[in-house]
Amino acid sequence: MDTMELAHTFVGLCAEGKLEEAQRFWSDDIVSIEGFPGPQQVCRGRAAVLEKQKMWAEGTQMHGVTCEGPYVNGDQFSARFSLDCTDREGTRATMHEMALYTVKDGKVVEERFFPLLAR
């Protein structure tokens, strides 16, 4: 599967709210980099990324997700996410972020997130 086909399938699954199904495109050696500091800012390997997602999901109630894109350039593509969620403190908000994915040998080897921060 080339980058263009993978990107369209991946983003399509995310747009349908099938985020877990999109994980099938991850490399076992995936690197996930968040746009904010913390103990899980950089996670290496499928198990570490799944643990990061589990911890986020345990503290966050998801109400909906939208995903736009993909925007493809060579072996990379980006997508824009909007997440309607409630955090541990009970505050409901919509988070917006761009994600940049790098593909190698038909798998996503890196995902990098750029949150939209309010001024």
C-alpha positions in Angstrom: 0.0 0.0 0.0 1.5 3.4 -1.0 1.4 6.5 1.2 -1.6 8.0 -0.6 -3.8 4.9 -0.3 -2.8 4.4 3.4 -3.4 8.0 4.2 -6.9 8.0 2.7 -7.8 4.7 4.4 -6.3 5.8 7.8 -8.0 9.2 7.8 -11.3 7.7 6.6 -11.3 5.3 9.6 -10.5 8.2 12.0 -13.3 10.3 10.4 -15.7 7.4 11.1 -14.6 7.3 14.7 -12.8 4.0 14.2 -9.5 5.2 15.8 -8.6 1.7 17.1 -9.1 0.1 13.7 -6.7 2.7 12.2 -4.0 1.3 14.5 -3.5 -1.6 12.2 -1.4 0.7 10.0 1.1 1.3 12.8 4.5 -0.2 12.6 5.5 -2.2 15.7 8.3 0.3 16.2 6.0 3.4 15.9 7.1 6.6 17.7 4.4 8.9 19.0 5.4 12.5 19.9 2.9 14.8 21.7 3.1 18.6 21.4 3.3 19.1 25.2 5.8 18.1 27.9 5.2 15.2 30.2 6.2 11.6 30.9 4.5 10.4 27.8 5.6 13.1 25.4 7.6 10.6 23.4 6.5 7.0 23.3 8.4 4.3 21.4 6.8 1.1 20.2 3.3 -0.2 19.9 2.9 -1.2 23.5 4.0 2.2 24.8 1.7 4.1 22.5 -1.2 1.9 23.4 -0.5 2.5 27.1 -0.4 6.3 26.5 -3.8 6.1 24.8 -5.2 3.9 27.6 -4.2 6.4 30.2 -5.7 9.3 28.2 -9.0 7.3 27.6 -9.3 6.5 31.3 -9.3 10.2 32.2 -11.3 11.5 29.2 -14.9 10.9 28.0 -15.1 11.2 24.3 -18.3 12.6 22.8 -17.2 12.8 19.2 -14.3 13.2 16.8 -13.9 14.7 13.4 -10.9 14.2 11.1 -10.1 16.2 8.0 -7.6 15.3 5.3 -5.3 13.7 4.4 -2.8 16.2 3.1 -0.1 14.1 1.5 3.5 15.0 0.7 5.9 12.2 -0.3 6.1 9.7 2.6 4.2 11.9 5.0 0.6 12.9 5.5 -1.2 15.2 7.9 -4.8 15.3 9.2 -6.7 17.8 11.4 -8.6 16.4 14.4 -11.3 17.9 16.5 -12.1 16.0 19.7 -15.2 16.8 21.7 -14.4 15.5 25.2 -14.8 15.9 28.9 -11.6 15.8 31.1 -11.2 14.4 34.6 -12.3 17.6 36.2 -15.6 17.5 34.3 -14.7 20.3 31.8 -16.1 19.7 28.3 -14.2 21.2 25.4 -13.3 20.7 21.8 -9.6 20.1 21.3 -8.1 20.8 17.9 -4.8 19.4 16.7 -2.9 18.6 13.5 -1.2 15.2 13.2 1.8 14.5 11.0 2.4 10.9 10.0 5.5 9.4 8.4 5.1 6.1 6.4 7.8 3.5 5.7 7.2 0.2 4.0 3.4 0.6 4.1 3.2 1.4 7.9 3.1 4.5 10.0 6.5 4.7 11.7 5.9 8.1 13.4 3.0 10.2 14.5 3.5 13.8 15.7 0.8 15.9 17.2 0.5 19.7 17.1 -2.2 21.0 19.4 -4.0 24.3 18.7 -3.2 26.3 21.8 -5.4 29.3 22.7 -3.7 32.6 23.4 
